[in-house]
Amino acid sequence: MDYFSKNGNITVHEPDFDLDNTLDCGQAFRWKKFSGDYECTYIGTFLNDSLKISQVKKGEFIFHDVSEDDFKNKWFEYFDFGTDYSELKKMFSEDETLAKACQYAGGIRLLKQNPWECLISFIISQNNNIPRIKGIIERLCGNYSGRFPNPCELAEETPESLSYLRSGFRARYICDASERVESGEIDLQETAVMPIDEARKNLKKIVGVGDKVAECVLLFGMYRTEAFPKDVWIKRVLEEYYPNGFPEFLKDYAGIAQQYLFHYMRTKSE
């Protein structure tokens, strides 16, 4: 990856990156796509800082109105530009099924998200579709002047006060997670560095956090790349292509490999 700053924008050249593949694949829910003068443009938020990013052409991107300091200190990390995805895909492509998935959507990158926002987002995601998840999160942030509420603020809410979210049974789970994080019972920073089985167990103390949500928080919010979320699509992949188990040589990066497989299985027939 290389970049340069000009006229208040950052232009990035990265062949292993695609906005649609990365921002609309179900790992983050505060990005919206807009039409314009480029192949595609997205506006989204990370740590309550907004970003407008455009894909000029394959492998070329503009980060609009971003200083070089902000790019290096925030967005470089968020988009995982420090990881060589070309090398990862070479390793993944030793497996026949993953080779097809990487060829199909080779521009996927793992977004390194905030663990608190990730926890609440994936609690909301349970038995839900992406447009509805985005709508619930948009209403939540709208109630807090456009920013994602912190644990202290959400711990003061009740399922009844969150009725405006129209999130159903998930409101109770949001409240439980907020109370446990605010009280310190669940320390997300400590959880991020625990042995992964301990981290899974710790997250699942939260009402409504089961295997899938715990794995998503570990992968997307804590960059535990060995975490492996299993939803209906991944379960189909495992049944159809990996009846004897996922390849052992990929275990350290199973979560990133999972992203390619998830997107491939979910969209290849659309």
Stockholm file with secondary structure:
# STOCKHOLM 1.0

chainA/1-270         MDYFSKNGNITVHEPDFDLDNTLDCGQAFRWKKFSGDYECTYIGTFLNDSLKISQVKKGEFIFHDVSEDDFKNKWFEYFDFGTDYSELKKMFSEDETLAKACQYAGGIRLLKQNPWECLISFIISQNNNIPRIKGIIERLCGNYSGRFPNPCELAEETPESLSYLRSGFRARYICDASERVESGEIDLQETAVMPIDEARKNLKKIVGVGDKVAECVLLFGMYRTEAFPKDVWIKRVLEEYYPNGFPEFLKDYAGIAQQYLFHYMRTKSE
#=GR chainA/1-270 SS CEEEEETTEEEEECSSCCHHHHHTSSSCCSEEEECSSSSEEEEEEETTEEEEEEEEETTEEEEETCCHHHIIIIIHHHTTTTSCHHHHHHHHTTSHHHHHHHHHSTTCCCCCCCHHHHHHHHHHTTTCCHHHHHHHHHHHHHTTTTSCCCHHHHHTCCTTTTGGGCCTTHHHHHHHHHHHHHHTSSCHHHHHHSCHHHHHHHHTTSTTCCHHHHHHIIIIITCCTTCCCCCHHHHHHHHHHCTTCSCGGGGGGHHHHHHHHHHHHHHTTC
#=GC SS_cons         CEEEEETTEEEEECSSCCHHHHHTSSSCCSEEEECSSSSEEEEEEETTEEEEEEEEETTEEEEETCCHHHIIIIIHHHTTTTSCHHHHHHHHTTSHHHHHHHHHSTTCCCCCCCHHHHHHHHHHTTTCCHHHHHHHHHHHHHTTTTSCCCHHHHHTCCTTTTGGGCCTTHHHHHHHHHHHHHHTSSCHHHHHHSCHHHHHHHHTTSTTCCHHHHHHIIIIITCCTTCCCCCHHHHHHHHHHCTTCSCGGGGGGHHHHHHHHHHHHHHTTC
//
